Amino acid sequence: MTRSIQFDAKIETARGLLHERQRCQTRLQDLFLSLARDVATPLYTEQFPDEAQESLVAIFDHGIDPEPAFSGEVVSRLFLDKEKNLTLALWPVSTKGEALPWRTEVLLSNVSQFQFQWLGKKNGTPEAPFVWYNEWPKNRTEIPAMVRMTVVQDRNDISFALFFGTSEPSVTYKL
């Protein structure tokens, strides 16, 4: 009886971790597939002051939100907060430069670090081969083809492969 209760508790813990990881992957995949197309640089990595590692900044179409300010295009920042949570912060897009409300959402807890590897064209030229980059600076205007994200959660490495929506066809047919 005791072993059965312990086993059930372990299963519930594992189920909770799996659900959290699936929700994180789904949320980030939705973000990457909805990047703003009318912005020169809708995605880049940046080192912010007082933080140990780079954050990911992206402008994307958040869709319809119960709070109208967060509907449509928003600015987002993916970062590791002080409580060791992989956090997504959202701000409405402002063209007037005023301070706007923001909100955060915890995607994964107990995270000690995360990193990205970006698959993009070498030197940003269309005919060049694809190569992996460890950062995606603001001066790169093209969208990468995909990203590998590695997260260290509870001393376990978790890898995600996330893809970007693109207006370019992946296969070109010639008649």
N, C-alpha and C positions, 0 to 999 in steps of 0.2 A: 504493500500500500504506500509506504513512504517513498520507495523508488519511483512508483508511478506518479506521485505528486511532484517529485523532483524533475522527472522526465518532462512532465507537462509544463512545468515552469521554464525549463530550458527551451522547449519548443516555442512557447509564447515569446520569450526573449528573442529567439532567432527570427520568428515571424515579424516582430516589431522592427528589428534591424533591416530585414529584407524590404518591408513596406517603406521604411524611411529612405532606403537607397533607390527603390523604384520611383518614389515620388520626386526625389532629387533629379534623377535622370530624365524623367518626363518633363519636369519644370524647365530644366536647362535646354532640352531638345526643343520644346515649344519656343523658348526665347530665341535660340539660334535660327529656327526656321522662320521667325517673324522679324528679322532685322530690318530696320528702316532702310529703304532703298533711295530715299531722296536726301540723304545726309552724306557728306563727303567721307566721313570716317565713322561708320556706325559701331565699330568694334575695335578695342585696343587694350593693351595691358599697360598699367602704370604703377609705379612705386609711390605710395603716399607717405608723407612724413609720419614718424612715430609708428610705423608698421614694419614688421620683419620681412614681409614678402609682397610681391606684386598683387594688385587687384585687377579684376577684369571689368572694364567699363563698356557698356553696350547700350545703344538706343534701339528699341524694338517696339512693335505694335502689341500692346498689352491686351487688346480686344476691349470688350465691354466689362466695366467694373462697377460695382454698386456705388462707389464714390466717383462721380464724374471726372474729377481732376486726374484720376488714374486710368481713365479710358483712353484708348488710342495710343499714340506714341508716348513712351516714357523713357527716362534715363535710368539705367540700372548699374549697380556695382556689386560684384561678387567678391567677397573678402572673408578673412578669418577674424572674427571678433575676439574681444578679450576673454570671453567665456569659452573659447575653443569651439565655436560654432561656425560652420560654413554658412554664411549669411548673404542673402540677396536683399539689397536696399533698392527702393524705387522712388523716383521723383517725377513729377509732371515736367514736361518740356516747357521751358519758358524762353521767350524771345526778348523779354523786357529786362532780364537780369535781376528780377526780384527774388527774395528768399521764398521758397515754396515748401509746403509740407512734404514730408517723406515718411516712408514706413519700411519696416524690415520684416523679413521672413526667414526663419531658420530652415535650411535645407538638410543639413546633417549636423549631428552633435558629436562631441568628443573627437574633434579633428585636430591633429597636431600640425599638419601641413597639407598643402595641395599644390599641384603644378600642372601646367598645360604644355602640350606639344601641338603645334599648329602645322597642318599640311597645306602648303601654298606653292605657287609657282616661284621658281628661283628668280630672284631679282624682280619679281612682279611682272615679268613679261609674258604675254599670252602663249608664245610658242615654246617657252622654256619647260623643262621637266619639273615635276613636283618634288619638293624637299621638305624636311621637317625643321621647324623653327621653335626655339624655346620661349620666344616672346613675340608679340605682335604689336609693334609700335604704332603710335598715332599717325605717323606720316605714311603708313601703308594704306592705300585707299581701296585696294581690292579685298574681297571677302575670301577667307581661306576655304578650302574644300571640306575639311573636317578638323576636329580637335580630339586629341586624347587627353583626358583629364585623369590624373592619379591623385587619390586622396588617401592620407594615412589616418585611419579611424580606429581608435582603440588598439594601436600598434599593428593593424592589418592594412595592407595595401589594397585599395579598391580601384579598379580602372574602369573608365567610362569611355566609349567612343561615341562622339556626337557629330552630326552632320549639319551642313548649312544649306538653306534653300538658295538656289541660284537661278538667274535668268538664262544662263548659258546651258545649252543641251549637253548632256554627258556623252551622247553618241551623235555623231554627225553623219548623215546619209548623203551620198552623192549619187545623183541620177544621171 
